[in-house]
Amino acid sequence: MGDRAAKNALYAEFAAVGRVLGHPRRLELLDLLAQGPRSVEDLADAADLGMSTCSAHLQALREAGLVDTRRDGRRIYYSLSGDDVAGLWAHLRHVARRHRPHTDVATKAYLGPDDTEWVDSDELLRRLRAGDTVVLDVRPEAEYDGGHLPGALHIPLEELAGRLAELPRDKQVVAYCRGEYCVLAHDAVRLLTAHGITARRAAEGVVEWRVAGRPLESGAA
C-alpha cells in the first residue's frame, strides 16, 4: 500500500490546478490566451481588468504551470503552456454545460436569442477547401495575428458596419470568433443579415480548432 504522505502530495499537485481554475476572470484570461500569446497590457484591456489585478491572476496561472512568459523589451507576453491547457478549458465548459443546468440559462443570456444559423467545423473545412465561402474573423487584431483559420478575412466586429463593401455579395459569409461561447460571431451575423448579406456563423471557434488540431495560420494578413 502506498505511502499516505506521498499520495497526499500527489493529490495536492492536482488540487493546485483546480484551485487556480476556480476564478471566473482567470478562466477568461485562459480563453483569451487560447487565441494566441498576449501582452499583459493587452490582456488587461481585453478582460477589462486593472493592470495589477490582471498581473496577479496571470501570476497565479503561471505558478500553477498553465501559462508561460517571455519578455520583449519592457513588455511581458503570456501564452498557454500547451494546447492541452486549451483542452482543459474546453472540457471544463463541456462538463459545466452537461451537469450544471444554469449554464444553459447563462449562455442564452449572454449570447442572445437563437436567431443565427450555424455551420459545423467539418462543413466549414470543406468550404475552405472549395473556396466558395468568405470566412470572416471578427476578433480583435491581436487575436487574429495570434492564430486564425486559413485564408480568413479579418474585419473586427467594431469595424464591420463601415466595411461591408469589402464583402462579396456572390458568396456566403461564415463568421467565427474565439469559440463556442463567444458573442462576436453572433453579433456579426445579425449585422450582416440586417444588411442583406447571406451569413452564417461557425459553430466552433479558435479554441475548439486548436484543441482538435485543425489548421491555423498566424501573423497579419
PADRENMI-836060 format. One line per field, with one value per residue (C-alpha): residue number from 1; residue in three letters; z, x, y. Coordinates in nm, 2 decimals, always signed. Example, Ala and Ser with C-alpha at 12.3 -4.5 7.8 and 13.67 -1.06 7.14 Angstrom:
2
num <- [1:2]
residu <- [ALA:SER]
Z <- [+0.78:+0.71]
X <- [+1.23:+1.37]
Y <- [-0.45:-0.11]
This chain:
221
num <- [1:2:3:4:5:6:7:8:9:10:11:12:13:14:15:16:17:18:19:20:21:22:23:24:25:26:27:28:29:30:31:32:33:34:35:36:37:38:39:40:41:42:43:44:45:46:47:48:49:50:51:52:53:54:55:56:57:58:59:60:61:62:63:64:65:66:67:68:69:70:71:72:73:74:75:76:77:78:79:80:81:82:83:84:85:86:87:88:89:90:91:92:93:94:95:96:97:98:99:100:101:102:103:104:105:106:107:108:109:110:111:112:113:114:115:116:117:118:119:120:121:122:123:124:125:126:127:128:129:130:131:132:133:134:135:136:137:138:139:140:141:142:143:144:145:146:147:148:149:150:151:152:153:154:155:156:157:158:159:160:161:162:163:164:165:166:167:168:169:170:171:172:173:174:175:176:177:178:179:180:181:182:183:184:185:186:187:188:189:190:191:192:193:194:195:196:197:198:199:200:201:202:203:204:205:206:207:208:209:210:211:212:213:214:215:216:217:218:219:220:221]
residu <- [MET:GLY:ASP:ARG:ALA:ALA:LYS:ASN:ALA:LEU:TYR:ALA:GLU:PHE:ALA:ALA:VAL:GLY:ARG:VAL:LEU:GLY:HIS:PRO:ARG:ARG:LEU:GLU:LEU:LEU:ASP:LEU:LEU:ALA:GLN:GLY:PRO:ARG:SER:VAL:GLU:ASP:LEU:ALA:ASP:ALA:ALA:ASP:LEU:GLY:MET:SER:THR:CYS:SER:ALA:HIS:LEU:GLN:ALA:LEU:ARG:GLU:ALA:GLY:LEU:VAL:ASP:THR:ARG:ARG:ASP:GLY:ARG:ARG:ILE:TYR:TYR:SER:LEU:SER:GLY:ASP:ASP:VAL:ALA:GLY:LEU:TRP:ALA:HIS:LEU:ARG:HIS:VAL:ALA:ARG:ARG:HIS:ARG:PRO:HIS:THR:ASP:VAL:ALA:THR:LYS:ALA:TYR:LEU:GLY:PRO:ASP:ASP:THR:GLU:TRP:VAL:ASP:SER:ASP:GLU:LEU:LEU:ARG:ARG:LEU:ARG:ALA:GLY:ASP:THR:VAL:VAL:LEU:ASP:VAL:ARG:PRO:GLU:ALA:GLU:TYR:ASP:GLY:GLY:HIS:LEU:PRO:GLY:ALA:LEU:HIS:ILE:PRO:LEU:GLU:GLU:LEU:ALA:GLY:ARG:LEU:ALA:GLU:LEU:PRO:ARG:ASP:LYS:GLN:VAL:VAL:ALA:TYR:CYS:ARG:GLY:GLU:TYR:CYS:VAL:LEU:ALA:HIS:ASP:ALA:VAL:ARG:LEU:LEU:THR:ALA:HIS:GLY:ILE:THR:ALA:ARG:ARG:ALA:ALA:GLU:GLY:VAL:VAL:GLU:TRP:ARG:VAL:ALA:GLY:ARG:PRO:LEU:GLU:SER:GLY:ALA:ALA]
Z <- [+0.00:-0.10:+0.15:+0.26:+0.27:-0.09:-0.20:-0.04:-0.21:-0.54:-0.50:-0.38:-0.72:-0.89:-0.65:-0.73:-1.09:-0.96:-0.73:-0.99:-1.22:-0.95:-1.05:-1.35:-1.45:-1.47:-1.70:-1.92:-1.94:-2.04:-2.31:-2.44:-2.43:-2.63:-2.91:-2.90:-2.70:-2.55:-2.35:-2.00:-2.12:-2.40:-2.17:-1.91:-2.17:-2.33:-1.99:-1.86:-1.56:-1.39:-1.46:-1.11:-1.09:-1.43:-1.34:-1.01:-1.20:-1.46:-1.19:-1.03:-1.36:-1.41:-1.07:-1.15:-1.47:-1.71:-1.88:-1.98:-2.02:-2.24:-2.23:-2.53:-2.41:-2.13:-2.22:-2.08:-2.30:-2.18:-2.36:-2.27:-2.17:-2.41:-2.62:-2.35:-2.14:-2.40:-2.40:-2.02:-2.06:-2.34:-2.13:-1.82:-2.02:-2.16:-1.81:-1.68:-1.96:-1.92:-1.54:-1.43:-1.58:-1.51:-1.76:-2.05:-1.89:-1.86:-2.21:-2.36:-2.15:-2.28:-2.65:-2.71:-2.89:-3.11:-3.43:-3.63:-3.85:-3.79:-3.98:-3.82:-3.85:-4.10:-4.33:-4.28:-4.37:-4.69:-4.77:-4.71:-4.95:-5.21:-5.19:-5.23:-4.89:-4.73:-4.38:-4.17:-3.85:-3.63:-3.33:-3.24:-3.44:-3.17:-3.16:-3.54:-3.55:-3.28:-3.48:-3.74:-3.98:-4.31:-4.56:-4.32:-4.40:-4.09:-4.00:-3.63:-3.52:-3.43:-3.78:-3.97:-4.03:-4.20:-4.41:-4.56:-4.91:-4.87:-4.86:-5.19:-5.24:-5.45:-5.17:-4.84:-4.54:-4.24:-3.93:-3.65:-3.33:-3.01:-2.95:-2.89:-2.61:-2.80:-2.88:-3.15:-3.44:-3.33:-3.34:-3.68:-3.84:-3.71:-3.85:-4.19:-4.24:-4.15:-4.44:-4.68:-4.68:-4.66:-4.35:-4.10:-3.80:-3.73:-3.45:-3.32:-3.29:-3.24:-2.91:-3.05:-3.37:-3.16:-2.93:-3.23:-3.41:-3.71:-3.92:-3.80:-3.95:-3.76:-3.84:-4.00:-4.33]
X <- [+0.00:+0.14:+0.26:-0.02:+0.20:+0.32:-0.04:-0.14:+0.15:+0.04:-0.32:-0.20:-0.05:-0.38:-0.56:-0.32:-0.45:-0.81:-0.77:-0.63:-0.92:-1.17:-1.19:-1.40:-1.15:-0.87:-1.09:-1.15:-0.77:-0.72:-0.99:-0.80:-0.47:-0.61:-0.63:-0.25:+0.02:-0.07:+0.10:-0.01:-0.14:-0.34:-0.49:-0.59:-0.76:-0.94:-1.06:-1.15:-0.91:-0.67:-0.31:-0.22:-0.53:-0.46:-0.09:-0.19:-0.42:-0.16:+0.10:-0.14:-0.19:+0.19:+0.26:+0.01:+0.21:-0.08:+0.09:+0.44:+0.60:+0.86:+1.00:+1.02:+1.19:+0.98:+0.68:+0.59:+0.40:+0.19:+0.10:-0.06:+0.20:+0.04:-0.26:-0.36:-0.44:-0.68:-0.82:-0.87:-1.06:-1.28:-1.35:-1.44:-1.70:-1.84:-1.87:-2.04:-2.29:-2.37:-2.40:-2.50:-2.84:-2.80:-2.51:-2.76:-2.95:-2.64:-2.53:-2.86:-2.85:-2.50:-2.52:-2.88:-3.16:-3.10:-3.16:-2.85:-2.78:-2.45:-2.20:-2.02:-1.64:-1.64:-1.86:-1.65:-1.33:-1.50:-1.59:-1.24:-1.10:-1.37:-1.31:-1.68:-1.72:-1.58:-1.46:-1.47:-1.27:-1.44:-1.20:-0.96:-0.64:-0.41:-0.61:-0.62:-0.24:-0.21:-0.39:-0.67:-0.85:-0.66:-0.75:-0.98:-1.07:-1.02:-1.26:-1.30:-1.67:-1.64:-1.54:-1.77:-2.06:-1.83:-1.65:-1.94:-1.83:-1.53:-1.75:-1.85:-2.23:-2.20:-2.06:-2.19:-2.01:-1.93:-1.82:-1.63:-1.46:-1.30:-1.51:-1.85:-1.92:-1.81:-2.08:-1.88:-1.98:-2.35:-2.35:-2.16:-2.42:-2.70:-2.55:-2.47:-2.82:-2.97:-2.78:-2.89:-2.57:-2.62:-2.43:-2.39:-2.17:-1.92:-2.04:-1.69:-1.40:-1.03:-1.04:-1.21:-1.00:-0.68:-0.79:-0.89:-0.55:-0.72:-0.51:-0.45:-0.24:-0.06:+0.05:-0.11:-0.29]
Y <- [+0.00:+0.34:+0.60:+0.83:+1.14:+1.07:+1.02:+1.35:+1.53:+1.39:+1.50:+1.84:+1.88:+1.81:+2.04:+2.33:+2.33:+2.30:+2.60:+2.83:+2.75:+2.85:+3.21:+3.34:+3.61:+3.36:+3.14:+3.44:+3.50:+3.14:+3.19:+3.49:+3.32:+3.02:+3.27:+3.33:+3.50:+3.84:+4.11:+4.19:+4.53:+4.38:+4.11:+4.37:+4.58:+4.28:+4.14:+4.49:+4.44:+4.68:+4.60:+4.49:+4.27:+4.11:+4.06:+3.88:+3.65:+3.57:+3.50:+3.25:+3.08:+3.08:+2.93:+2.65:+2.58:+2.67:+2.97:+3.06:+3.41:+3.58:+3.93:+4.16:+4.48:+4.62:+4.41:+4.07:+3.83:+3.53:+3.22:+2.89:+2.63:+2.38:+2.31:+2.06:+2.37:+2.49:+2.13:+2.15:+2.48:+2.34:+2.02:+2.22:+2.41:+2.09:+1.94:+2.25:+2.26:+1.89:+1.88:+2.24:+2.33:+2.70:+2.71:+2.70:+2.98:+3.19:+3.10:+3.22:+3.54:+3.62:+3.51:+3.63:+3.46:+3.16:+3.37:+3.28:+2.98:+2.79:+2.57:+2.29:+2.26:+1.97:+2.17:+2.48:+2.29:+2.17:+2.52:+2.64:+2.39:+2.47:+2.84:+2.92:+3.09:+3.40:+3.30:+3.61:+3.66:+3.93:+3.91:+4.20:+4.23:+4.08:+3.76:+3.73:+3.77:+3.50:+3.24:+3.23:+2.99:+2.95:+3.23:+3.41:+3.77:+3.99:+4.26:+4.33:+4.35:+4.71:+4.80:+4.57:+4.81:+5.05:+4.79:+4.59:+4.69:+4.46:+4.15:+4.00:+3.97:+3.65:+3.43:+3.32:+3.46:+3.24:+3.45:+3.30:+3.43:+3.29:+2.98:+2.83:+3.08:+3.40:+3.65:+3.83:+3.59:+3.60:+3.98:+3.98:+3.75:+3.96:+4.28:+4.12:+3.97:+4.30:+4.45:+4.18:+3.97:+3.59:+3.49:+3.21:+3.16:+2.89:+2.66:+2.65:+2.90:+2.91:+2.73:+2.43:+2.43:+2.45:+2.16:+1.94:+2.01:+2.17:+2.40:+2.76:+3.03:+3.31:+3.66:+3.96:+3.92]
